[in-house]
Amino acid sequence: MLVVEKHNFSLHNPSWSFTLGPETYSTKDTPRRVERIREALAADRRFKFKTARPHPDALLARLHPYHDFIKKTSQVARRTGEEIYPDLFPGEGARLERKIHPLWGGLWCTDAVTPIMGRTYEVAKGSAEAAMTGADFLLAGTHREVYALCRPSGHHAGPRVFGGYCYFNNTATAAEMLTPHGTVAILDIDYHHGNGTQEFFEQREDVFTCSIHGDPNKEYPYFWGYASEKGVGPGAGANLNLPLRLGTGDDGYLETLDRAIRAIRRFKPTFVIIGAGVDTHADDPIGGLQLSTGVYREIGRRLAALDTPVLICQEGGYNLDVLGPSVHMLLSGFADHR
């Protein structure tokens, strides 16, 4: 399998921490996540590595209205050495001009845990370029299965705001490249609902979005991801949310995965994009499911049986001890299907 990577991932390394009640939380999205995944895949000769190609800003800027804000704020942070956090979230009802200035970050961001640093823009763009390069390979017909080693993740970044460690939506950007050539199904298997991805396409009938995730009654992002959300207008019926109960294990997960796969088959997509979070693992520090390392291989096998050109984009997964083996298992399932 082809692995597309960008080598600048270590340049974005936030140091935030905050206290909530008796507990202290700190970011789990460290550059070591990429290192662990790469180590696990590089030990297997079935995986071949390619560097992501540079892409113009135009598509990212068109899809993400906060593109210039992230770019210019990153330039400010590079000069000052700061980590810039929004500190006010006035909401959509605020009658404020959307200025490109760090003090107005809350207009574009959903939280205070997605800071902008001096190299954030180029690293986030590089993550998107990994997905975009993967889409290039699918369109060229040279590969039917491509894994994009993306960091930062992207599925919480939407057409209005970014957040949740995510700056640009990698899967949505790749999907926009593919839709002129056919229909696309996006399946998000990260523990957290891909609210940004859903919002990008909820009024579209040419992109089917499906997410298997922790129950949003109890888990981030709380305001999205309910089973009642099925798409809007022309996209009615083209979104499927499959929230899971806390503690769901291998068998229950695979049953739900089969529901998602049946829905994708009915849609008959030209291309499939997988948002591959492995924070569903039982040992993940911010997940709530009980998946074993071995089950990811079976997940990969069942997804590979769709027998459709597929782009797999890395999303979450924060236990450094199980991250690499879990991703390797998932991708090995695709290799087994050959």
C-alpha positions in Angstrom: 0.0 0.0 0.0 1.2 3.5 -0.8 1.7 5.8 2.3 1.7 9.5 1.6 3.5 11.6 4.2 4.7 15.2 4.8 7.9 15.6 6.8 7.1 18.9 8.5 4.7 17.4 11.1 7.0 18.0 14.1 7.0 21.8 13.6 3.5 22.1 15.2 3.7 20.9 18.8 1.3 22.8 21.2 2.1 22.8 24.9 -1.3 23.7 26.3 -2.7 22.3 29.5 -5.7 23.3 31.7 -7.3 22.3 34.9 -10.9 21.2 35.2 -11.9 20.2 38.7 -9.3 17.9 40.2 -7.8 16.8 36.9 -5.3 18.5 34.6 -5.6 17.9 30.9 -2.9 18.4 28.3 -2.8 18.0 24.5 -2.4 14.4 23.3 -1.8 15.5 19.7 2.0 15.3 19.7 4.4 14.8 16.8 5.2 11.4 18.3 1.9 10.1 17.0 3.3 10.3 13.4 6.6 8.8 14.5 4.9 5.8 16.0 2.7 5.2 13.0 5.6 5.5 10.6 7.8 3.1 12.6 5.1 0.4 12.6 4.5 0.7 8.8 8.1 1.1 7.8 8.8 -2.3 9.4 6.5 -3.9 6.9 7.7 -4.1 3.3 4.2 -4.0 1.9 4.1 -0.2 2.6 5.8 2.2 0.3 6.3 5.8 1.3 5.9 8.9 -0.9 6.3 12.5 0.0 3.1 14.7 -0.4 3.2 17.0 -3.3 2.8 20.8 -2.8 -0.6 22.1 -3.8 -1.8 25.7 -4.3 -3.7 27.4 -1.6 -6.7 28.0 -3.8 -8.8 24.9 -2.9 -8.1 25.1 0.8 -8.9 28.8 0.8 -12.2 28.3 -1.1 -13.4 25.6 1.3 -12.3 27.1 4.6 -13.3 30.8 5.1 -10.8 30.9 8.0 -7.8 30.0 5.8 -6.4 33.5 5.7 -6.9 33.9 9.4 -4.9 30.8 10.2 -2.2 31.7 7.7 -1.8 35.3 8.9 -2.1 34.5 12.5 0.6 31.8 12.1 2.8 34.5 10.6 2.2 36.7 13.6 3.0 33.9 16.0 6.2 33.1 14.1 7.4 36.6 14.7 6.4 36.8 18.4 7.1 33.1 19.4 3.6 32.9 20.9 1.0 30.2 21.0 -2.2 32.1 20.1 -5.5 31.0 21.7 -8.9 32.5 21.1 -10.3 33.9 24.4 -13.8 35.0 23.3 -16.5 33.1 21.4 -19.2 35.6 20.6 -21.3 33.2 18.4 -22.8 33.6 15.0 -25.2 36.3 16.2 -22.5 38.8 16.9 -22.6 41.7 14.4 -18.8 41.9 14.1 -16.6 42.3 11.0 -14.6 39.2 10.6 -11.1 40.7 10.9 -7.9 38.8 10.2 -6.4 39.4 13.6 -5.5 37.1 16.4 -7.8 38.8 18.9 -10.8 37.7 16.8 -9.9 34.0 16.8 -13.1 33.1 18.5 -15.1 34.0 15.4 -13.4 31.1 13.6 -12.7 28.5 16.2 -15.0 26.4 18.4 -12.7 26.0 21.4 -9.5 27.1 23.3 -7.5 23.9 22.7 -6.6 24.4 19.0 -3.9 27.1 19.2 -2.1 28.7 16.3 1.7 28.7 16.5 4.4 30.0 14.2 4.4 26.9 11.9 0.8 25.8 12.4 -0.3 26.9 8.9 2.4 25.1 7.0 1.9 21.9 9.0 -1.9 22.0 8.7 -1.5 22.7 4.9 1.0 19.8 4.7 -1.5 17.5 6.4 -4.1 18.5 3.8 -1.6 18.0 1.0 -1.0 14.4 2.1 -4.8 13.8 1.6 -4.8 15.8 -1.7 -1.8 13.9 -3.0 -3.6 10.6 -2.1 -6.6 11.9 -4.2 -4.2 12.6 -7.0 -3.0 9.0 -7.1 -6.6 7.7 -7.1 -7.5 10.0 -10.0 -4.4 9.0 -11.9 -5.5 5.4 -11.6 -2.0 4.3 -10.4 -3.2 3.1 -7.0 -6.6 1.9 -5.7 -5.6 2.1 -2.0 -3.7 5.0 -0.5 -3.0 5.9 3.1 -2.5 9.6 3.9 -0.5 10.0 7.2 -2.2 13.2 8.2 -1.4 15.3 11.2 -3.1 17.5 12.4 -6.4 15.6 12.0 -9.2 17.4 10.1 -12.7 16.1 10.7 -13.7 18.7 13.2 -12.9 21.6 10.8 -15.9 22.6 8.9 -17.2 25.2 6.4 -17.6 27.9 9.1 -15.2 27.1 12.0 -12.3 25.0 13.0 -11.4 23.3 16.3 -10.8 20.0 18.1 -7.1 19.9 17.2 -8.2 20.3 13.5 -7.4 23.3 11.2 -8.3 22.2 7.7 -10.6 19.3 6.8 -8.4 16.7 5.0 -11.1 14.3 4.0 -13.4 17.0 2.8 -10.7 18.6 0.7 -9.8 15.3 -0.9 -13.5 14.6 -1.6 -13.8 18.0 -3.4 -11.0 16.9 -5.7 -12.8 13.6 -6.4 -16.4 14.7 -6.9 -15.9 16.1 -10.4 -15.0 12.5 -11.4 -17.8 10.6 -9.5 -19.6 10.2 -6.3 -17.8 9.8 -2.9 -18.6 8.0 0.3 -16.8 9.2 3.5 -16.8 6.9 6.4 -15.4 8.3 9.7 -14.4 5.7 12.2 -12.8 8.0 14.7 -14.2 7.9 18.2 -15.4 11.4 17.9 -18.1 12.5 15.4 -16.8 14.2 12.3 -19.0 17.2 12.7 -17.0 19.3 10.2 -17.2 16.7 7.5 -20.9 16.3 8.0 -21.5 20.0 7.8 -19.5 20.3 4.6 -21.7 17.8 2.8 -25.0 17.7 4.6 -26.8 19.4 1.7 -25.1 17.4 -1.0 -26.4 14.3 -2.7 -23.1 13.4 -4.5 -21.3 12.8 -1.2 -22.5 10.2 1.3 -21.2 10.8 4.9 -21.3 8.2 7.6 -19.8 8.3 11.1 -19.4 5.6 13.8 -18.6 7.3 17.0 -19.2 7.7 20.7 -22.6 8.8 21.8 -22.7 12.7 21.6 -24.9 12.8 24.6 -21.8 12.0 26.5 -18.9 12.7 24.2 -17.3 15.5 22.2 -18.5 17.3 20.0 -21.8 17.0 21.9 -23.9 19.3 19.5 -23.6 17.0 16.5 -23.5 13.3 15.6 -27.0 12.2 16.6 -28.8 9.5 14.6 -31.6 11.9 13.7 -29.2 14.0 11.5 -29.8 12.5 8.1 -28.9 15.4 5.7 -30.6 18.5 4.6 -32.5 19.5 1.4 -30.9 17.8 -1.6 -28.7 15.8 0.8 -31.6 14.3 2.8 -30.8 10.7 3.3 -27.1 11.1 2.4 -25.8 11.3 6.0 -25.8 8.4 8.5 -24.7 8.7 12.1 -24.2 5.5 14.1 -23.5 6.5 17.7 -22.3 3.8 20.1 -22.8 3.2 23.7 -19.9 3.7 26.1 -17.9 0.5 26.5 -18.9 -1.1 23.1 -16.5 -3.9 22.3 -15.3 -5.7 19.2 -18.5 -7.6 18.3 -20.8 -4.7 18.8 -18.5 -2.4 16.7 -18.3 -4.9 13.8 -22.1 -5.2 13.8 -22.3 -1.4 13.5 -19.6 -1.4 10.8 -21.6 -3.8 8.8 -24.6 -1.4 8.9 -22.3 1.4 7.6 -20.9 -0.8 4.8 -24.4 -1.9 3.7 -25.4 1.8 3.5 -22.3 2.6 1.5 -23.0 -0.2 -0.9 -26.5 1.1 -1.5 -25.0 4.5 -2.4 -22.6 2.9 -4.9 -19.8 5.4 -4.7 -17.1 5.9 -7.3 -14.6 6.5 -4.4 -14.4 5.9 -0.7 -12.6 8.0 1.9 -12.0 6.6 5.4 -11.4 8.9 8.3 -9.2 6.5 10.2 -9.2 7.4 13.9 -8.0 4.6 16.2 -9.0 6.4 19.5 -11.7 3.7 19.6 -9.0 1.4 21.2 -9.7 0.2 24.7 -6.5 1.8 25.9 -7.0 5.2 24.3 -6.9 8.0 26.9 -9.7 10.1 25.5 -11.9 7.3 24.0 -14.7 5.3 25.6 -14.9 2.1 23.5 -13.3 -1.3 24.2 -11.8 -2.3 20.9 -8.8 -4.7 20.8 -5.7 -4.1 18.6 -6.5 -7.2 16.6 -10.0 -6.1 15.6 -8.6 -3.3 13.4 -7.4 -5.9 10.9 -10.9 -7.3 10.6 -12.2 -3.7 10.2 -9.7 -3.2 7.3 -10.7 -6.5 5.7 -14.4 -5.6 5.7 -13.8 -2.1 4.3 -11.5 -3.5 1.6 -14.3 -5.8 0.5 -16.1 -2.7 -0.8 -13.6 -3.1 -3.7 -13.7 0.6 -4.5 -10.7 3.0 -4.9 -10.1 4.2 -1.3 -8.2 7.0 0.4 -7.5 6.4 4.1 -6.8 9.6 6.1 -5.4 9.4 9.6 -7.5 11.1 12.2 -7.2 10.5 16.0 -5.5 7.9 18.2 -3.6 9.1 21.3 -2.1 6.1 23.1 1.4 6.0 21.7 1.9 2.4 22.8 -1.1 1.1 20.7 -1.3 3.7 18.0 1.2 2.2 15.6 0.1 -1.4 15.9 -3.5 -0.4 15.6 -3.0 1.6 12.4 -0.8 -1.2 11.0 -3.5 -3.8 11.7 -6.1 -1.6 10.0 -4.1 -1.2 6.9 -3.0 -4.8 6.9 -6.6 -5.7 6.6 -6.6 -3.9 3.2 -3.4 -5.7 2.2 -4.9 -9.1 3.2 -7.8 -8.5 0.8 -5.5 -8.4 -2.2 
